[in-house]
Amino acid sequence: AKPVYATAPLPPFPASIMDGYAVIAKDGIGARKLIGEVRAGAESNFKVEPGFVSRITTGAPVPEGADAVVMVERTELCREGEKEWVNILQEVTPGTNIRQVGSDITPGDLVLSEGSRIGAAEVGLLATVGLVKQIPVHHRPVIGILSTGDELVDPSTEDVGNKIRDSNRSMLLAVLRETLGDAIQLVDLGIVRDSAELVEAKVLESLKVVDVLITSGGVSMGESDLIKPLLGKIGTIHFGRVSMKPGKPLTFATISSSTIAGTDSTPRKRFVFGLPGNPVSSLVTFYLTVLPGLRALAGHPNPRNVRISTKTLNEVKLDPERPEYHRASIWWDSQERGFVAKSTGNQISSRLLSMRTANALLLLPQEKGVLPVGTVVDALLIASPLPGPI
């Protein structure tokens, strides 16, 4: 949540880079008497004088008097009776094979910038410089996923009758784990039926425990679309219809904590994303709005999706009424010296198969006609580019 700066040097003492002998550089090559040994984690109780050397291990503090280290491979340990000496076979200059105090990190150096995600390397770095307590971090947002609709049953239901299995909730939980991992906390809120009283009770109860509520369904213009009217009643709707394809009913609202009975005393807004009920519309609008928003909330320094240019491999029909986010598979073509994009086929908003191989959304203009093969368009990446054509 804030920059982290070093408070001490690293290394905190002159340290040997390798196993060998601590020497006085100006002594040069030749036979030297052995005065002692210094191991990593230990201190020397002697001073290296001219004509003497000390054994030293990697990471050990260089003893007083020595100003260089000769690697063990450039030396020869000799014994004759009880006598023991070392032949130094390589000339070195002062500082050779020594990490000087603060050569890695000096006090005041920036260790982690604001917005850095703390992973394994970052934890190791913080431990190295002794900054493992009271590091300011962003709160891990609690995200709740709620499906709405009388027509929905749990995906595990075998005999669905005239219902449909709820794919959106499982899909959104999975994509949140895939894209944000342990940067967030997830709550599965289940399915709520199309009743104004039930929807209001479920939403208000959910907002007591989540920072962000993601719903699917109930944001269109039908009598059973109850999410949008409720959000207008209890909060502020910032947008409720978007000129885009797919995802026109996409809704975003904020709810004041004072509206939600039983919440903690800390005043903070809750965020609600009302996604369309069609699976493709739900997933596309997640990538376009929810994911960047959650990245920003979790402190990500670059929350937006990566935008690239690509060349189309198919003719693509344009929509004269709305700009379109067209699902496509993108890969690097070495002959074209750039990215190329292949449509995933029928783009109807209920056809989830069109998302299975998609790793990008082509940004198509609101126009009549057809986009010719070979047209260069912008695209938003929703996954890594493929290694080759599919």
QUITAPE-V846247 format. One record per backbone hydrogen bond with DSSP energy under -0.5 kcal/mol. NH is the residue of the N-H (numbers start at 0). CO is the residue of the C=O. Records with the same first field share a line. If there is no record, write none. Layout:
# QUITAPE-V846247
NH = CO, CO
This chain:
# QUITAPE-V846247
1 = 135
3 = 111
5 = 108
9 = 104
14 = 98
15 = 59
16 = 96
19 = 55
20 = 69
21 = 53
22 = 67
24 = 22
26 = 23
27 = 24
29 = 87
31 = 85
32 = 50
33 = 83
34 = 32, 52
35 = 52
37 = 54
41 = 38
47 = 63
48 = 46
51 = 48
52 = 32
53 = 21
54 = 35
55 = 19
56 = 37
58 = 15
59 = 56
60 = 41
61 = 13
63 = 45
65 = 62
66 = 22
67 = 22
68 = 95
69 = 20
70 = 68
71 = 18
73 = 70
74 = 71
75 = 86
77 = 75, 84
79 = 82
82 = 79
84 = 77
85 = 31
86 = 75
87 = 29, 85
88 = 73, 86
94 = 66
95 = 92
97 = 94
98 = 14
99 = 97
101 = 10
102 = 99
103 = 9
104 = 9
107 = 5
108 = 105
110 = 3, 108
111 = 3
115 = 112
118 = 116
122 = 118
123 = 119
124 = 120
125 = 121
126 = 122
127 = 123
128 = 124
129 = 126
130 = 125
131 = 129
135 = 133
140 = 138
142 = 140, 184
143 = 211
144 = 186
145 = 213
146 = 189
147 = 215
148 = 191
151 = 148
152 = 163
156 = 153
159 = 157
162 = 159
163 = 150
165 = 152
166 = 164
169 = 165
170 = 166
171 = 167
172 = 168
173 = 169
174 = 170
175 = 171
176 = 172
177 = 173
178 = 174
179 = 175
180 = 175, 176
182 = 179
183 = 180
184 = 140
186 = 142
188 = 144, 186
191 = 146
194 = 192
198 = 194
199 = 195
200 = 196
201 = 197
202 = 198
203 = 199
204 = 200
205 = 201
206 = 202
207 = 204
208 = 205
209 = 205
210 = 141
211 = 141
212 = 270
213 = 143, 211
214 = 212, 272
215 = 145
216 = 274
224 = 221
225 = 223
226 = 217
227 = 217
229 = 225
230 = 226
231 = 227
232 = 228
233 = 229
234 = 230
235 = 253
236 = 234
237 = 235, 251
238 = 251
241 = 247
243 = 241
244 = 322
249 = 246
250 = 273
251 = 238
252 = 271
253 = 235
254 = 269
258 = 255
259 = 256
260 = 258
262 = 259
266 = 264
267 = 265
269 = 254
270 = 210
271 = 252
272 = 212
273 = 250, 271
274 = 214, 272
279 = 348
280 = 348
281 = 277
282 = 278
283 = 279
284 = 280
285 = 281
286 = 282
287 = 283
288 = 284
289 = 284
290 = 285
292 = 288
293 = 289
294 = 290
295 = 291
296 = 292
297 = 293
298 = 295
299 = 294
300 = 114
307 = 378
309 = 376
310 = 338
311 = 374
312 = 340
315 = 370
317 = 368
318 = 364
319 = 317
323 = 363
324 = 244
325 = 323, 361
327 = 359
328 = 341
330 = 339
331 = 385
332 = 337
333 = 331
336 = 332
337 = 332
338 = 308
339 = 330
340 = 310
341 = 328
343 = 326
350 = 347
351 = 349
353 = 350
354 = 351
355 = 351, 352
356 = 352
357 = 354
358 = 327
359 = 327
360 = 379
361 = 325, 359
362 = 377
363 = 323, 361
366 = 318, 364
370 = 315
371 = 369
373 = 311
374 = 371
376 = 309, 374
378 = 307
379 = 360
380 = 305, 378
381 = 358
382 = 358
385 = 329
